[in-house]
Amino acid sequence: MIEVNIRPYQYSDEEEVIETWNKCLFKDPVSTEMFHSKVMLDPNFDSDLCLVAEDNSGGKIVGYCLGMVRKYPYEERGMEPERAWIPVMFVHPDYQGQGIGTRLVKNLEERFDRLGKTNITLGAYSPNYFFPGPDKDAYGNSIPFFESLGYEVLGEAVGMDMVLYNFVIPDKILDIKKNLESEHGIRVIPFTKRYTLPLLQFLKENFPGGWVRNIRETLQKFKGEERVLLAVDNHDNIVGYCQRAIDDLEGHFGPFGVSEKLRGKKIGSVLFYEMLMDMYSRGIYHVWLAWTDNDAQRFYDRAGMRVMKRHATMKKFKA
């Protein structure tokens, strides 16, 4: 049984943490750039909630546990004062089974307790998201580990993908598109800057929270024209929206949605297929999404996407 020291992350740990991350989370590797962008430069990052396990005998980093709480309001969600997240946690394979992971998590939970956090989510952290929870196939042992610490499995989320070689929009979708235009005056168009304010208002009214942040960041990069499609009615009101590459990964699809009062008219289906055709025409031959479930998953299944990852969604509630 080795002796380890649990302590807050230091800048000199970076290389070892990334190396160990990529060895442990082999299906979810990170580069130095991604580590800085999504961890170190996150406005909520706090080194006191970012813990490492250090082997006392040689100073080697053998475990890592990242905690997040909000320091700044997150769009309409605000501060979410009861919530905390563990976006990433791992222990080096050679050091597992010795209680290191348990010590990391319990140490972090004590820090959450002192901050008054009663709702702890595994993964599923916004704005800088890695995954919705433990990967059931790649890291299946992590699920009983977290269950032993009081975390509950609340459901399943899946990642899906599809190859776009030889992609065509199905005739039935083209017929729906024609009907939407002729019967309802609804058409799908590329975003242009004149729609900036209407799009922000549409999202705040229909999909408040992270989606507003996603579109704001995309438009700040002046990428809206190539990454966003809109569905508008005959009065030029936005009734649906579709986006890709929110993290600058060109094949990353979503989010997309339609005004609640117009759902059921297949506007979302047209937006989806139009976006895939736009991607294909730009030389993007692989489309993927990180997280979906339930009815949305069935929609993507029908469109030919396949499940590539299965995640347990897990939380711990404290009195």
C-alpha positions as CSV (number, residue, x, y, z in Angstrom):
1,M,0.0,0.0,0.0
2,I,1.6,3.2,-1.1
3,E,1.3,6.5,0.8
4,V,0.0,9.4,-1.1
5,N,-0.5,13.1,-0.4
6,I,-3.8,14.7,-1.6
7,R,-3.2,18.4,-2.3
8,P,-4.4,21.2,-4.6
9,Y,-3.1,21.3,-8.2
10,Q,0.1,23.3,-8.9
11,Y,1.3,24.7,-12.2
12,S,4.2,22.3,-12.2
13,D,1.8,19.3,-12.2
14,E,0.5,20.1,-15.7
15,E,2.7,17.7,-17.8
16,E,2.2,14.8,-15.5
17,V,-1.6,15.4,-15.1
18,I,-2.1,15.5,-18.9
19,E,0.1,12.4,-19.4
20,T,-1.8,10.5,-16.7
21,W,-5.2,11.8,-18.0
22,N,-4.5,10.4,-21.5
23,K,-3.4,7.0,-20.0
24,C,-6.5,6.7,-17.8
25,L,-9.2,8.3,-19.9
26,F,-7.9,6.8,-23.2
27,K,-11.3,7.5,-25.0
28,D,-11.3,11.1,-23.9
29,P,-7.7,12.4,-24.3
30,V,-6.7,16.1,-24.0
31,S,-4.0,18.2,-25.5
32,T,-2.2,20.9,-23.6
33,E,-4.3,23.5,-25.5
34,M,-7.6,21.8,-24.5
35,F,-6.5,21.4,-20.9
36,H,-5.7,25.2,-20.7
37,S,-8.9,26.2,-22.6
38,K,-11.4,24.0,-20.8
39,V,-9.8,23.7,-17.3
40,M,-7.2,26.3,-16.4
41,L,-8.9,29.2,-18.2
42,D,-12.5,28.3,-17.1
43,P,-13.7,31.4,-15.2
44,N,-14.9,29.0,-12.4
45,F,-11.6,27.2,-12.0
46,D,-10.3,27.1,-8.5
47,S,-7.0,25.3,-7.7
48,D,-8.4,24.5,-4.2
49,L,-11.0,22.4,-5.9
50,C,-8.6,20.8,-8.3
51,L,-6.8,18.0,-6.5
52,V,-3.9,15.7,-7.3
53,A,-2.7,12.5,-5.5
54,E,1.0,12.5,-5.2
55,D,3.1,9.4,-4.4
56,N,5.1,10.3,-1.3
57,S,7.9,7.9,-2.3
58,G,8.8,9.6,-5.6
59,G,6.6,12.6,-6.1
60,K,4.7,11.0,-9.0
61,I,1.2,12.3,-9.8
62,V,-1.0,9.2,-9.6
63,G,-4.5,10.6,-9.4
64,Y,-6.5,13.7,-10.3
65,C,-10.0,15.1,-9.3
66,L,-11.4,18.3,-10.7
67,G,-14.2,20.1,-8.9
68,M,-16.2,23.1,-10.1
69,V,-18.6,25.5,-8.5
70,R,-20.0,28.7,-10.0
71,K,-18.2,31.9,-9.2
72,Y,-20.1,33.8,-11.9
73,P,-23.7,33.6,-13.0
74,Y,-24.3,31.2,-15.9
75,E,-26.8,32.9,-18.2
76,E,-30.4,32.5,-17.0
77,R,-29.3,29.7,-14.6
78,G,-27.6,32.2,-12.4
79,M,-25.2,31.0,-9.7
80,E,-26.9,27.6,-9.0
81,P,-25.7,28.0,-5.4
82,E,-26.5,24.4,-4.3
83,R,-24.7,22.8,-7.2
84,A,-21.1,21.4,-7.6
85,W,-19.6,19.3,-10.4
86,I,-16.8,16.7,-10.7
87,P,-16.1,17.0,-14.4
88,V,-13.1,14.7,-14.4
89,M,-11.6,12.2,-12.0
90,F,-9.0,9.4,-12.5
91,V,-6.4,7.3,-10.9
92,H,-3.4,5.8,-12.7
93,P,-4.1,2.1,-13.5
94,D,-1.0,0.9,-11.6
95,Y,-2.3,2.6,-8.4
96,Q,-6.0,1.7,-8.5
97,G,-7.6,-0.4,-5.8
98,Q,-5.7,1.2,-3.0
99,G,-8.2,3.8,-1.8
100,I,-6.7,6.7,-3.7
101,G,-9.8,7.5,-5.7
102,T,-11.9,7.4,-2.5
103,R,-9.6,9.8,-0.8
104,L,-9.6,12.2,-3.7
105,V,-13.4,12.3,-4.0
106,K,-14.0,12.5,-0.2
107,N,-11.4,15.3,0.1
108,L,-13.2,17.2,-2.7
109,E,-16.6,16.6,-1.1
110,E,-15.4,18.1,2.2
111,R,-14.4,21.2,0.3
112,F,-17.9,21.3,-1.4
113,D,-19.5,20.9,2.1
114,R,-17.7,23.9,3.4
115,L,-19.1,25.9,0.4
116,G,-22.6,24.7,1.2
117,K,-23.0,22.5,-1.9
118,T,-25.7,19.8,-1.7
119,N,-26.1,18.6,-5.3
120,I,-23.0,17.1,-6.9
121,T,-23.1,16.0,-10.5
122,L,-20.5,13.7,-12.2
123,G,-19.5,15.2,-15.6
124,A,-22.2,17.2,-17.4
125,Y,-20.5,20.5,-16.4
126,S,-21.2,23.7,-18.4
127,P,-19.6,25.7,-19.9
128,N,-16.6,23.5,-20.5
129,Y,-18.0,20.1,-21.0
130,F,-16.1,16.8,-21.3
131,F,-18.7,14.1,-21.0
132,P,-22.1,13.6,-19.4
133,G,-20.9,11.0,-16.9
134,P,-18.9,7.8,-16.6
135,D,-18.5,5.9,-19.8
136,K,-20.3,2.6,-19.3
137,D,-18.1,0.6,-21.7
138,A,-14.6,2.2,-21.4
139,Y,-14.6,2.9,-17.7
140,G,-17.4,0.7,-16.4
141,N,-15.7,0.1,-13.1
142,S,-16.1,3.8,-12.2
143,I,-19.8,3.3,-11.9
144,P,-19.8,0.9,-8.9
145,F,-17.0,3.0,-7.5
146,F,-19.1,6.1,-7.4
147,E,-22.1,4.2,-6.2
148,S,-20.1,3.0,-3.2
149,L,-19.6,6.7,-2.4
150,G,-23.3,7.5,-2.5
151,Y,-23.8,8.6,-6.1
152,E,-26.9,7.5,-7.9
153,V,-27.4,6.4,-11.5
154,L,-30.2,8.6,-12.8
155,G,-30.2,7.5,-16.5
156,E,-28.2,7.0,-19.6
157,A,-26.9,9.5,-22.2
158,V,-25.3,8.5,-25.4
159,G,-22.9,9.9,-27.9
160,M,-23.7,9.3,-31.6
161,D,-22.0,9.7,-34.9
162,M,-22.4,9.1,-38.7
163,V,-20.2,9.1,-41.7
164,L,-21.4,11.5,-44.4
165,Y,-19.8,10.0,-47.5
166,N,-22.4,9.8,-50.3
167,F,-24.9,11.7,-48.1
168,V,-28.2,12.8,-49.7
169,I,-31.2,14.4,-48.2
170,P,-34.1,11.8,-48.3
171,D,-36.9,12.6,-50.7
172,K,-39.4,12.6,-47.8
173,I,-37.5,15.4,-46.2
174,L,-37.4,17.4,-49.4
175,D,-41.2,17.0,-49.6
176,I,-41.6,18.2,-46.0
177,K,-39.4,21.2,-46.8
178,K,-41.5,22.1,-49.9
179,N,-44.7,21.7,-47.8
180,L,-43.3,23.9,-45.0
181,E,-42.5,26.6,-47.6
182,S,-45.8,26.4,-49.6
183,E,-48.3,25.8,-46.8
184,H,-46.7,27.6,-43.8
185,G,-44.2,30.1,-45.3
186,I,-41.4,28.5,-43.3
187,R,-38.0,28.2,-44.9
188,V,-34.5,27.3,-43.8
189,I,-31.8,29.9,-44.4
190,P,-28.2,30.5,-43.4
191,F,-27.6,32.9,-40.5
192,T,-26.6,36.5,-41.4
193,K,-25.7,39.2,-39.0
194,R,-29.0,41.0,-39.3
195,Y,-30.5,38.1,-37.3
196,T,-28.1,38.5,-34.3
197,L,-30.6,40.1,-31.9
198,P,-33.6,38.1,-33.0
199,L,-31.6,34.9,-32.6
200,L,-30.4,35.8,-29.1
201,Q,-34.0,36.7,-28.2
202,F,-35.4,33.4,-29.7
203,L,-32.9,31.4,-27.6
204,K,-33.5,33.3,-24.4
205,E,-37.2,32.7,-24.8
206,N,-37.1,29.0,-25.9
207,F,-33.8,27.5,-24.8
208,P,-32.3,29.7,-22.0
209,G,-28.9,28.8,-20.5
210,G,-26.0,27.3,-22.3
211,W,-27.4,27.6,-25.8
212,V,-27.4,31.4,-25.5
213,R,-23.7,31.2,-24.5
214,N,-23.0,28.9,-27.4
215,I,-24.4,31.2,-30.0
216,R,-22.8,34.3,-28.4
217,E,-19.4,32.7,-28.6
218,T,-19.9,31.6,-32.2
219,L,-21.0,35.0,-33.3
220,Q,-18.1,36.7,-31.4
221,K,-15.8,34.6,-33.6
222,F,-17.7,35.7,-36.7
223,K,-18.5,32.1,-37.5
224,G,-22.3,32.3,-37.6
225,E,-22.6,32.4,-41.3
226,E,-20.9,29.1,-41.8
227,R,-22.1,27.3,-38.6
228,V,-25.7,28.3,-38.1
229,L,-28.9,27.7,-39.9
230,L,-32.3,29.3,-39.1
231,A,-35.9,28.4,-39.8
232,V,-37.9,31.6,-40.3
233,D,-41.6,32.1,-41.0
234,N,-43.2,34.4,-43.7
235,H,-42.9,37.3,-41.3
236,D,-39.1,36.7,-40.9
237,N,-39.5,35.5,-37.4
238,I,-37.1,32.8,-36.2
239,V,-39.0,29.6,-35.4
240,G,-36.0,27.2,-35.3
241,Y,-32.3,27.1,-35.1
242,C,-29.4,24.7,-35.8
243,Q,-25.7,25.0,-34.9
244,R,-22.5,23.1,-35.1
245,A,-18.8,23.3,-34.0
246,I,-19.6,25.0,-30.7
247,D,-16.2,24.0,-29.5
248,D,-14.5,24.7,-32.9
249,L,-14.6,20.9,-33.8
250,E,-16.1,21.1,-37.2
251,G,-18.0,17.8,-37.1
252,H,-19.6,18.4,-33.7
253,F,-23.4,18.8,-34.3
254,G,-25.8,20.7,-32.2
255,P,-27.6,22.1,-30.4
256,F,-30.7,22.6,-32.4
257,G,-34.3,23.2,-31.6
258,V,-37.7,24.5,-32.7
259,S,-40.2,26.9,-31.0
260,E,-42.5,24.8,-28.8
261,K,-45.7,26.0,-30.5
262,L,-44.5,24.7,-33.9
263,R,-43.1,21.4,-32.9
264,G,-44.6,18.4,-34.7
265,K,-44.4,20.1,-38.1
266,K,-41.0,18.4,-38.9
267,I,-39.1,21.7,-38.9
268,G,-36.4,20.1,-36.9
269,S,-36.0,17.3,-39.4
270,V,-35.5,19.8,-42.2
271,L,-33.0,21.8,-40.2
272,F,-31.0,18.6,-39.3
273,Y,-30.7,17.3,-42.8
274,E,-30.0,20.7,-44.3
275,M,-27.2,21.1,-41.8
276,L,-25.7,17.7,-42.7
277,M,-25.8,18.6,-46.4
278,D,-24.1,21.9,-45.6
279,M,-21.4,20.1,-43.7
280,Y,-20.9,17.6,-46.5
281,S,-20.7,20.3,-49.1
282,R,-17.9,21.9,-47.0
283,G,-15.9,18.7,-47.0
284,I,-16.9,17.6,-43.5
285,Y,-17.4,13.8,-43.8
286,H,-18.0,12.8,-40.1
287,V,-20.8,14.2,-37.9
288,W,-21.1,13.5,-34.2
289,L,-22.9,14.6,-31.1
290,A,-21.7,14.2,-27.5
291,W,-24.9,13.8,-25.6
292,T,-28.5,12.8,-26.3
293,D,-31.2,10.6,-24.8
294,N,-34.8,9.4,-25.0
295,D,-36.9,10.9,-27.9
296,A,-33.9,12.8,-29.3
297,Q,-31.9,9.6,-29.5
298,R,-34.7,7.9,-31.4
299,F,-34.8,10.8,-33.8
300,Y,-31.1,10.4,-34.6
301,D,-31.4,6.6,-34.8
302,R,-34.0,7.1,-37.6
303,A,-31.6,9.4,-39.4
304,G,-28.9,6.7,-39.5
305,M,-26.7,7.8,-36.6
306,R,-25.2,5.1,-34.4
307,V,-24.4,5.0,-30.7
308,M,-20.6,5.3,-30.2
309,K,-20.6,5.9,-26.4
310,R,-22.9,5.2,-23.5
311,H,-22.7,7.2,-20.3
312,A,-24.3,6.8,-16.9
313,T,-25.7,10.1,-15.7
314,M,-24.9,10.3,-11.9
315,K,-25.5,12.6,-9.0
316,K,-25.2,12.7,-5.3
317,F,-27.7,14.7,-3.1
318,K,-26.7,15.7,0.4
319,A,-29.1,16.8,3.2
